[in-house]
Amino acid sequence: MTAQTPPPTKKEFCITFPLYEQFTFAAGQDKAGWNVMFSQEPIDTYCPECNGPSIFHHHITGSVPQYIDAWVGSKRFNVLLKCSRNEGHHLYFLFDVEDRTVQKIGQYPSLADLNTYDVRQYSTVLSREDFKEFTKAIGLAAHGVGVGSFVYLRRIFENLVDAAYQIAKTDSGWDDDAYQNGRMAERIQLLAGHLPEFLVENRSMYKILSQGIHELTENECLVAFPVVKMGIELVLDEKLAAAAKRRKLEQATKAIHGLVSRAGAEARSGTGE
């Protein structure tokens, strides 16, 4: 017996499912379909108008049908979610149902708006162009474009490696011939002292990205996208942590110099011990 595909939750269908992607709820999954259309379970997601995370609740006017197959048939459902911080802030979704097959055919704000808020922190460690391409990749994946999203992720990956290379090639004893003649995995190994540890240990990510562009189907790329995106985010997290450490060291050094200077001035004026 083939195992049933787990049905999407209300949050997954609203926030992460691409437009027009169909899901057929199997017999025995009526409650899951009912939840998408009618449940008032809280949804924790980004509010574009608050410009931050918030809790949303389904706003329903009129009575809620209690029989769990009320959503089955040939119907359309509007789902209006209201922000708990400000009820004037809304997320709107339109679902089309044919028998047990459901697809989201409209929404506002866009999937890209709802799915890129959590990467804004990386704008400080990516170039303006790379950050723009990172959000493009997320937007494409959110709209069901798998191969195209991988093109942008691979370019970001390559730029992270190249930035490290520009620094490493000025090192004494750098073997540029070995770097230029090496495959990407070998290049990353040569740059081990200049790249985040996670990227060095997981340099096979580049192979996955290249396979996605040349060999994998759209759907296979979409399945792999969250994993590869997470890998790149972990690389960027290391860069954020390193940048924060540098800032703290600079602040501490400046503060210590200030204390030393003040102590020296007090000693010279005779007020120090």
C-alpha positions in Angstrom: 0.0 0.0 0.0 1.4 3.4 -1.0 1.5 5.9 1.9 -0.6 9.0 1.6 1.1 12.3 1.0 0.7 14.4 4.1 -1.8 17.2 3.5 -0.5 20.8 3.7 -1.4 22.8 6.8 -3.4 26.0 6.5 -0.2 28.0 6.9 1.7 26.0 4.3 -1.1 26.4 1.8 -1.4 30.1 2.4 2.2 31.2 2.9 4.5 28.7 1.1 2.5 26.9 -1.6 3.0 28.4 -5.1 0.0 29.8 -7.0 -1.8 27.3 -9.1 0.0 24.3 -7.6 -2.7 21.6 -7.0 -3.1 19.3 -4.1 -5.6 16.6 -4.0 -6.9 15.7 -0.5 -7.3 11.9 -0.3 -10.3 10.2 1.3 -9.8 10.5 5.0 -8.2 13.9 4.8 -11.4 15.9 4.9 -10.5 17.5 8.1 -7.3 18.9 6.7 -9.2 20.4 3.7 -11.7 21.9 6.1 -8.9 23.4 8.1 -7.6 25.3 5.1 -10.9 26.9 4.4 -12.4 27.4 7.8 -10.1 26.8 10.8 -9.2 29.8 12.9 -5.9 28.4 14.1 -3.3 31.1 14.6 -0.7 31.6 11.8 2.6 33.0 12.8 4.1 34.8 9.8 5.4 38.1 8.5 3.1 41.2 8.3 4.3 43.5 5.5 2.5 46.5 7.0 3.9 46.0 10.5 7.3 45.1 8.9 7.8 42.3 11.3 6.4 38.9 12.5 2.9 38.7 13.8 0.0 36.3 14.6 -2.8 36.2 12.1 -6.3 34.7 12.5 -8.9 33.8 9.9 -11.7 36.3 9.8 -15.0 34.6 9.0 -18.3 36.3 8.5 -21.4 34.2 9.0 -21.6 30.7 10.3 -18.9 28.1 9.9 -20.1 24.7 8.4 -19.5 22.0 10.9 -19.5 19.0 8.5 -15.9 18.3 7.5 -16.5 17.8 3.8 -18.2 21.2 3.4 -15.4 22.4 1.2 -15.6 19.5 -1.3 -17.2 20.1 -4.7 -16.9 22.8 -7.3 -16.4 26.0 -5.2 -14.2 29.0 -4.5 -13.2 30.2 -1.0 -11.9 33.5 0.2 -9.6 33.3 3.1 -9.0 36.7 4.9 -6.4 36.7 7.7 -6.2 39.6 10.1 -3.1 40.7 12.0 -3.4 40.5 15.7 -1.3 43.6 16.1 -3.5 45.7 13.8 -6.8 44.3 12.5 -6.5 46.7 9.5 -3.6 44.6 8.2 -4.8 41.8 6.1 -3.5 38.8 4.1 -5.9 37.6 1.4 -6.1 34.3 -0.4 -8.4 32.8 -3.0 -8.8 29.1 -3.4 -10.4 27.1 -6.2 -11.8 23.6 -5.4 -12.8 20.9 -7.9 -14.0 17.8 -6.2 -11.1 17.2 -3.7 -8.4 19.1 -5.7 -7.5 22.5 -4.3 -5.3 25.2 -5.7 -4.5 28.8 -4.7 -5.4 31.0 -7.6 -4.8 34.4 -6.0 -3.3 36.2 -3.0 -2.2 39.5 -1.6 0.5 40.4 -0.6 2.6 38.3 -3.0 4.4 35.1 -2.1 7.8 36.9 -2.6 6.8 39.6 0.0 5.8 36.9 2.5 8.8 34.7 2.0 11.8 37.2 1.8 11.4 39.0 5.1 13.6 36.5 7.0 16.6 37.0 4.8 16.8 40.8 5.0 19.5 40.5 7.6 21.8 39.2 5.0 21.8 42.5 3.1 24.7 43.5 5.3 27.0 40.6 4.3 26.0 40.4 0.6 26.6 42.9 -2.1 23.6 44.8 -3.3 23.4 42.7 -6.5 23.8 39.4 -4.7 21.1 40.3 -2.2 18.8 41.2 -5.0 19.5 37.9 -6.7 18.9 36.0 -3.4 15.5 37.5 -3.0 14.8 36.8 -6.7 15.7 33.1 -6.2 13.3 33.0 -3.2 10.5 34.7 -5.3 11.0 32.3 -8.2 10.8 29.2 -6.0 7.7 30.6 -4.3 6.1 30.8 -7.7 7.1 27.3 -8.7 10.1 28.1 -10.8 12.7 25.6 -9.6 15.5 25.7 -12.2 15.5 29.5 -12.5 15.8 29.8 -8.7 18.9 27.5 -8.8 20.6 29.8 -11.4 20.5 32.7 -8.9 21.6 30.5 -6.0 24.6 29.1 -7.9 25.7 32.7 -8.9 25.6 33.8 -5.2 27.6 30.7 -4.3 30.2 31.4 -6.9 30.4 35.1 -5.8 31.0 34.0 -2.2 33.9 31.9 -3.3 35.3 34.5 -5.6 35.2 37.1 -2.9 37.4 34.8 -0.7 39.7 34.2 -3.7 40.3 37.9 -4.2 41.7 38.0 -0.6 43.5 34.7 -0.7 45.5 35.3 -3.9 47.4 38.1 -2.1 48.7 35.6 0.5 52.3 34.6 0.5 52.8 31.2 -1.1 49.4 31.2 -2.8 49.3 28.7 -5.7 47.1 30.4 -8.3 47.7 27.7 -10.9 46.3 25.0 -8.6 43.3 27.2 -8.0 42.6 28.1 -11.6 42.9 24.5 -12.7 40.9 23.0 -9.9 37.2 22.1 -9.8 35.0 24.1 -7.5 35.3 21.6 -4.7 39.1 21.8 -4.9 39.0 25.6 -5.1 36.9 25.7 -1.9 39.4 23.4 -0.2 42.2 25.7 -1.1 40.3 28.7 0.3 39.6 26.9 3.6 41.2 29.6 5.6 39.1 32.3 4.0 35.6 30.8 3.8 33.1 29.9 6.5 33.6 26.4 7.9 30.2 25.3 6.9 30.8 26.0 3.2 34.1 24.2 3.2 32.6 21.1 4.9 29.6 21.1 2.5 31.3 22.1 -0.7 29.1 19.5 -2.5 26.3 22.1 -2.5 27.8 23.5 -5.7 27.4 20.1 -7.4 23.7 20.0 -6.3 23.2 23.5 -7.7 24.8 22.6 -11.0 22.8 19.4 -11.3 19.6 21.4 -10.6 20.4 23.6 -13.6 21.4 20.9 -16.0 19.7 17.7 -14.9 16.9 18.0 -12.4 13.3 18.7 -13.2 11.4 21.8 -12.0 9.8 19.9 -9.2 13.1 18.2 -8.1 14.7 21.7 -7.9 11.7 22.9 -5.8 12.0 20.0 -3.4 15.8 20.6 -3.1 15.5 24.5 -2.9 14.8 24.8 0.9 17.8 22.6 1.7 20.2 24.5 -0.5 18.8 27.9 0.6 19.3 26.8 4.2 22.9 25.9 3.4 23.6 29.3 1.9 21.9 31.0 4.9 24.2 29.0 7.2 27.2 30.3 5.3 25.8 33.9 5.6 25.1 33.3 9.3 28.8 32.6 9.8 29.6 35.8 8.0 27.1 37.8 10.2 28.6 36.3 13.3 32.2 37.1 12.2 31.1 40.7 11.3 29.4 41.1 14.8 32.6 39.8 16.4 34.7 42.3 14.5 32.5 45.1 15.6 32.6 44.1 19.2 36.4 43.8 19.1 36.6 47.3 17.6 34.3 48.7 20.2 36.2 46.9 23.0 39.6 48.1 21.7 38.4 51.7 21.4 36.9 51.6 24.9 40.1 50.1 26.4 42.2 52.8 24.6 39.9 55.4 26.0 40.4 54.1 29.6 44.1 53.9 29.2 44.2 57.5 27.8 42.1 58.8 30.7 44.2 57.0 33.3 47.3 58.5 31.7 45.9 62.0 31.7 44.9 61.6 35.4 48.3 60.4 36.3 49.9 63.3 34.6 47.7 65.8 36.3 48.4 64.2 39.7 44.9 63.0 40.3 45.8 59.3 39.7 47.5 57.0 42.0 
